[in-house]
Amino acid sequence: MKRNLLLAMAAAGMWLLGSVPAFAACPAGTSGADLSAGLWTIKIEGFAVDNATCGTSCPDPTPQGEGCFGVVQSDGACDITGGDVICGFNQTITAPTTIGGIPAFRGTVTAADVGTYFFNSNNTGEFVLSDSGSGKTMAFGVVAGLGNITMQGSSIFGGGTLSDPLILTIQKRDQTINASQFISGTSVAFDPAGGSAGGSGLGKGFDAVGVATEQHTDPETGTIQEGGGTIFFNVDGGYDSDVVPGVQIFPSSLICDFHSTVIQQNAGAGQDGTELNSAGLNADYGCPLAPAAFQTAAVLYGTTNGNAYLATTGSAGAAAHGLAFANGTKSILAGSDTGANLIFVTSAGNPHPTVTGTITNGSTEPLDWTNITLGGTSPGDFAIVAGGTCPTSGDLAAWNPVASIAKPTCTIKVQYTGPLCSSGSPTTATYELTGADHTMILGTSTATGEDFTLKCL
């Protein structure tokens, strides 16, 4: 059987890096049809072998997380002919490329990741991957799920393969990849195992992290993608041994808002549906982690590429010490932002009325802008006056019902300063939230921001 052949080769030390055996055809009695020709998304996650002695802390265990994720290409005939894979072992990330020092996907598959696989008629088989970046060869016993949409299994050991206990998941994906597949609302939860980040779910200290995030085109260009959202943190109950060992330095749980910037997106013909983002935290809800920034790589999966595996590969613009894995699934984030068009009525007794407009953020992403300016036909007949609560440049927190049932709001006060108005010939202008990063109900998107009307009757 092919499985016995592969294990025999491993025991003989024949699985050298870069020389995983390739098959001209699947061995007799096996098939490559389950993993049909094309791109597949993978995630490998687990821990280094724990030798049952105390490491940096006691009592044992003190496990070290590790793993890989990315894209592999199958030929449909029992060979993995290429890949685009990021790995984290021994608290070191290896990646096909870096962007500004941050580990990232290449965007295309190459022979840097190759391997073999097979299945029997019970849809049970083996998957072997050699990753040149990490220098690891990993073998797994795998079972294909119904319709070959998901396959999963655990590591099996041989003389030339990594002996660490790892779990492999293979996900089917849409072979047609376009930029619109990255635009969505997404629910994200980081895995308990922690990948190869410092903490783990097995006794070393674990950070529980859940995220509501959305990605969209910015309203000014209509093409550049950006986004943001809200993060729920439980940072090991407030203890961060990397900062101050043994001292509770944070509240046991935190809520933080963030804005995200797309650094790299690999979509279109010949690309493999991967991305690199940077999420910058702000101080909404009193988040003590602001202004920290984290860089996250992502790879799409699913029959319509509606889901993604993610991992933190950078922190504050430098490579992270290890991967922190997460799973993202499409979510209904229907919230929106609303501005106000303002009407002024003048009279002899009140020739210069002041009107208050309310800005409301009902989305899961904080709303920010760089300035509030007047424009349009007669901006000189209006003035923004003191008394409003919206900052000239700033941010309106995301709507997070855990922090506040009511939607966040702020106000803008505008005074009419021109001559008496006539309903037959109204005086008009606009106020603009310059650089607003969301489209807004009642607003008009322009090349510089979201505009709202001012009209004096």
QUIUR-V53339 format. One record per pair of residues at least 6 apart in sequence whose C-alpha atoms are under 8 Angstrom apart, sorted by the first residue. I is the first residue (numbers start at 1). J is the second residue. If there is no record, write none. Layout:
i=(I:I)
j=(J:J)
This chain:
i=(1:1:1:2:2:2:2:3:3:7:8:9:10:10:10:10:11:11:11:12:12:13:13:14:15:15:15:15:16:17:17:17:17:17:17:18:18:18:18:18:20:20:20:20:20:21:21:22:22:22:23:23:23:23:24:25:25:26:26:26:26:29:30:30:30:30:31:31:31:31:31:31:32:32:32:32:32:32:33:33:34:34:34:34:34:35:35:35:36:36:36:36:37:37:37:37:37:38:38:38:38:38:39:39:39:39:39:39:39:40:40:40:40:40:40:40:40:40:41:41:41:41:41:41:41:41:41:41:41:42:42:42:42:42:42:42:42:42:43:43:43:43:43:43:43:43:44:44:44:44:44:44:44:45:45:45:45:45:45:45:45:45:46:46:46:46:46:46:46:46:46:47:47:47:47:47:47:47:47:47:47:48:48:48:48:48:48:49:49:49:49:50:50:50:52:52:53:53:54:54:54:55:55:56:61:61:62:62:62:63:63:63:63:64:64:64:64:64:65:65:65:65:65:65:65:65:65:66:66:66:66:66:66:66:66:66:66:67:67:67:67:67:67:67:68:68:68:68:69:69:69:69:70:70:70:70:70:70:70:71:71:71:71:71:71:72:72:72:72:72:72:72:72:72:73:73:73:73:73:74:74:74:75:78:78:78:79:79:79:79:80:80:80:80:80:80:81:81:81:81:81:82:82:82:82:82:82:83:83:83:83:83:83:83:84:84:84:84:84:84:84:84:84:85:85:85:85:85:86:86:86:86:86:86:86:87:87:87:87:87:87:88:88:88:88:88:88:89:89:89:90:90:91:91:91:91:91:92:92:92:93:93:93:93:93:93:93:94:94:94:95:95:95:95:96:96:96:96:96:97:97:97:97:98:98:100:101:101:101:102:102:102:102:102:102:102:103:103:103:104:104:104:104:105:105:105:105:107:107:107:107:107:107:108:108:108:109:112:112:112:113:113:113:113:114:114:114:115:115:115:115:116:116:116:117:117:117:117:118:118:118:119:119:123:123:124:124:124:124:125:125:125:126:126:126:126:127:127:127:127:128:128:128:128:129:129:129:130:130:130:131:136:136:137:137:137:138:138:138:139:139:139:139:139:140:140:140:140:140:141:141:141:141:142:142:142:142:142:143:143:143:144:144:144:145:145:148:149:149:149:149:150:150:150:150:151:151:151:152:152:152:152:153:153:153:154:154:154:154:155:155:155:155:155:155:156:157:171:171:172:172:172:173:173:173:173:173:173:174:174:174:174:174:176:176:177:177:177:177:177:177:177:178:178:178:179:179:179:181:181:181:182:183:183:183:183:183:184:184:184:184:184:185:185:185:185:185:185:185:185:186:186:186:186:186:186:186:186:186:187:187:187:187:187:187:187:187:188:188:188:188:188:188:188:188:189:189:189:189:189:189:190:190:190:190:190:190:190:191:191:191:191:192:192:192:192:193:193:193:194:194:194:194:194:194:195:195:195:195:196:196:196:196:197:197:197:197:198:198:199:199:199:200:205:206:206:207:207:207:207:207:208:208:208:208:209:209:209:209:209:210:210:210:211:211:211:211:212:212:212:212:213:213:213:213:213:213:214:214:214:214:214:214:215:215:215:215:216:216:216:217:217:217:217:218:218:218:218:218:218:219:219:219:219:219:219:219:219:219:220:220:220:220:220:220:220:221:225:225:226:226:226:226:227:227:227:227:228:228:228:228:228:228:228:228:229:229:229:229:229:229:229:230:230:230:230:230:230:230:230:231:231:231:231:232:232:232:232:233:233:233:233:234:234:234:235:235:235:235:236:237:237:237:237:237:238:238:238:238:238:238:239:239:239:239:239:239:240:240:240:240:241:250:254:255:255:255:256:256:256:256:256:256:256:256:257:257:257:257:257:257:257:257:257:257:258:258:258:258:258:258:259:259:259:259:259:259:260:260:260:260:261:261:261:262:262:262:262:263:263:263:263:264:264:264:265:265:265:265:266:266:266:266:267:267:273:273:274:274:274:274:275:275:275:276:276:276:276:277:277:277:278:278:278:278:279:279:279:279:280:280:280:280:280:281:281:281:281:281:282:282:282:282:283:283:283:284:285:285:292:292:293:293:293:294:294:294:294:294:294:295:295:295:295:295:295:296:296:296:296:296:297:297:297:297:298:298:298:298:299:299:299:300:300:300:300:301:301:301:306:306:307:307:307:307:308:308:308:309:309:309:309:310:310:310:310:311:311:311:311:312:312:312:312:312:313:313:313:313:313:314:333:333:334:335:335:335:336:336:336:336:336:337:337:337:337:337:337:337:337:337:337:338:338:338:338:338:338:338:338:339:339:339:339:339:339:339:339:339:340:340:340:340:340:340:341:341:341:341:341:341:342:342:342:342:342:342:342:343:343:343:343:343:344:344:344:344:344:344:344:344:345:345:345:345:346:346:346:346:346:346:347:348:351:351:351:352:352:352:352:353:353:354:354:354:354:355:355:355:356:356:356:356:356:357:357:357:357:358:358:358:358:359:359:359:359:360:360:360:360:361:361:361:361:361:361:361:361:362:362:362:362:363:363:364:364:364:365:365:365:366:366:366:366:366:367:367:367:367:367:367:367:368:368:368:368:368:368:368:369:369:369:369:369:369:369:369:370:370:370:370:370:370:370:371:371:371:371:371:371:371:372:372:372:372:372:372:373:373:373:373:374:374:374:374:374:374:375:375:375:375:376:376:376:377:377:377:378:378:378:379:379:379:380:380:381:381:381:382:382:382:382:382:382:383:383:383:383:384:384:384:384:385:385:385:386:387:387:388:388:388:388:389:389:389:390:390:390:396:396:396:397:398:399:399:399:400:416:421:421:421:422:422:423:423:424:425:426:426:426:427:427:427:428:428:428:428:429:429:429:430:430:430:430:431:431:431:431:432:432:432:432:433:433:433:434:434:434:435:435:435:436:436:437:439:439:440:442:443:443:443:444:444:444:445)
j=(27:28:29:27:28:30:118:125:126:158:158:15:158:159:160:161:158:159:160:159:160:159:160:160:21:137:160:161:160:130:131:132:135:136:137:112:114:130:131:132:114:115:116:129:130:115:116:79:115:116:77:78:79:116:77:77:78:32:77:78:118:120:118:119:120:121:77:78:118:119:120:121:76:77:78:117:118:119:76:77:76:119:123:144:148:74:76:148:74:75:76:77:73:74:75:76:77:73:74:75:76:175:71:72:73:74:173:175:272:71:72:73:74:170:171:172:173:301:69:70:71:72:170:171:172:173:299:300:301:68:69:70:71:72:168:169:170:171:67:68:69:70:168:169:170:309:67:68:69:166:167:168:169:65:66:67:68:166:167:168:193:195:65:66:67:164:165:166:167:193:195:63:64:65:66:67:164:165:166:195:196:63:64:65:66:164:165:63:163:164:165:61:62:63:60:61:60:61:60:61:62:61:62:62:202:203:202:203:204:200:202:203:204:90:196:198:199:200:89:193:194:195:196:197:198:199:200:87:88:89:90:91:195:196:197:322:323:87:88:89:166:195:196:323:85:86:87:88:85:86:87:309:83:84:85:86:105:274:299:83:84:85:109:272:299:80:81:82:83:84:85:109:113:114:80:81:82:83:109:80:81:82:81:116:117:118:114:115:116:117:113:114:115:116:117:129:110:111:113:114:115:109:110:111:112:113:114:108:109:110:111:112:113:114:96:105:106:107:108:109:110:112:113:95:96:105:113:131:93:94:95:96:103:104:105:93:94:95:133:134:323:94:134:195:196:322:323:134:196:322:196:322:196:197:198:321:322:320:321:322:103:313:319:320:321:322:323:103:133:134:103:104:105:133:103:104:105:106:133:103:104:105:106:104:105:317:317:318:319:295:313:314:317:318:319:320:313:314:319:275:276:297:313:274:275:276:297:265:266:271:272:273:274:270:271:272:272:131:132:133:129:130:131:132:129:130:131:127:128:129:130:127:128:129:125:126:127:128:125:126:127:125:126:143:144:141:142:143:144:141:142:143:139:140:141:142:139:140:141:142:137:138:139:140:137:138:139:136:137:138:137:161:162:160:161:162:155:161:162:155:156:157:161:162:153:154:155:156:168:153:154:155:156:151:152:153:154:168:151:152:153:150:151:152:151:152:172:171:172:302:303:169:170:171:172:169:170:171:167:168:169:170:167:168:169:165:166:167:168:163:164:165:166:167:168:163:163:301:302:301:302:303:300:301:302:303:304:305:301:302:303:304:305:268:269:267:268:269:271:272:273:305:267:268:273:265:267:268:304:305:306:215:214:215:216:217:225:214:215:216:330:331:212:213:214:215:330:331:332:333:212:213:214:328:329:330:331:332:333:210:211:212:213:328:329:330:331:210:211:212:213:326:327:328:329:209:210:211:326:327:328:208:209:210:324:325:326:327:324:325:326:327:200:201:206:208:200:201:202:200:201:206:323:324:325:322:323:324:325:321:322:323:324:321:322:323:324:321:322:205:206:207:206:236:235:236:233:234:235:236:237:233:234:235:236:231:232:233:234:235:231:232:233:229:230:231:232:229:230:231:364:227:228:229:230:364:365:227:228:229:333:364:365:225:226:227:228:225:226:227:223:224:225:226:224:225:226:437:438:439:436:437:438:439:445:446:447:449:450:435:437:445:446:447:448:449:447:261:262:259:260:261:262:259:260:261:365:257:258:259:260:279:364:365:366:257:258:259:364:365:366:398:255:256:257:258:364:365:398:400:255:256:257:258:253:254:255:256:253:254:255:256:252:253:254:250:252:253:254:252:248:250:251:252:253:248:249:250:251:252:253:245:246:247:248:249:250:246:247:248:249:247:288:287:285:287:403:281:282:283:284:285:286:287:289:281:282:283:284:285:287:365:366:397:398:279:280:281:282:365:366:279:280:281:282:365:366:277:278:279:280:277:278:279:275:276:277:278:275:276:277:278:275:276:277:273:274:275:276:272:273:274:275:273:274:299:300:297:298:299:300:297:298:299:295:296:297:298:295:296:297:293:294:295:296:293:294:295:296:290:291:292:293:294:289:290:291:292:293:289:290:291:292:289:290:291:397:397:403:315:316:315:316:317:312:313:314:315:316:317:312:313:314:315:316:317:310:311:312:313:314:310:311:312:313:308:309:310:311:308:309:310:306:307:308:309:307:308:309:329:330:327:328:329:330:327:328:329:325:326:327:328:325:326:327:328:323:324:325:326:320:322:323:324:325:319:320:322:323:324:320:363:364:363:362:363:364:361:362:363:440:441:359:360:361:362:363:367:438:439:440:441:359:360:361:362:440:441:442:443:357:358:359:360:440:441:442:443:452:357:358:359:442:443:452:357:442:443:452:453:454:355:356:357:452:453:454:455:355:454:455:456:457:353:354:355:416:454:455:456:457:353:421:456:457:352:353:420:421:456:457:420:420:417:419:420:415:416:417:418:415:416:413:414:415:416:413:414:415:388:411:412:413:414:411:412:413:414:409:410:411:412:409:410:411:412:407:408:409:410:367:396:397:398:399:407:408:409:398:399:407:408:398:399:398:399:400:397:398:399:395:396:397:398:399:395:396:397:398:436:437:438:393:394:395:396:435:436:437:393:394:395:433:434:435:436:437:392:393:394:433:434:435:436:392:393:394:432:433:434:435:392:393:431:432:433:434:431:432:433:434:382:383:429:430:431:432:429:430:431:432:428:429:430:428:429:430:427:428:429:428:429:430:417:418:416:417:418:414:415:416:417:418:429:414:415:416:417:412:413:414:415:413:414:415:413:412:413:410:411:412:413:410:411:412:410:411:412:408:409:410:408:408:406:407:408:407:456:427:456:457:456:457:456:457:457:457:455:456:457:455:456:457:453:454:455:456:453:454:455:451:452:453:454:451:452:453:454:449:450:451:452:449:450:451:448:449:450:448:449:450:449:450:449:445:450:450:452:450:451:452:450:451:452:451)
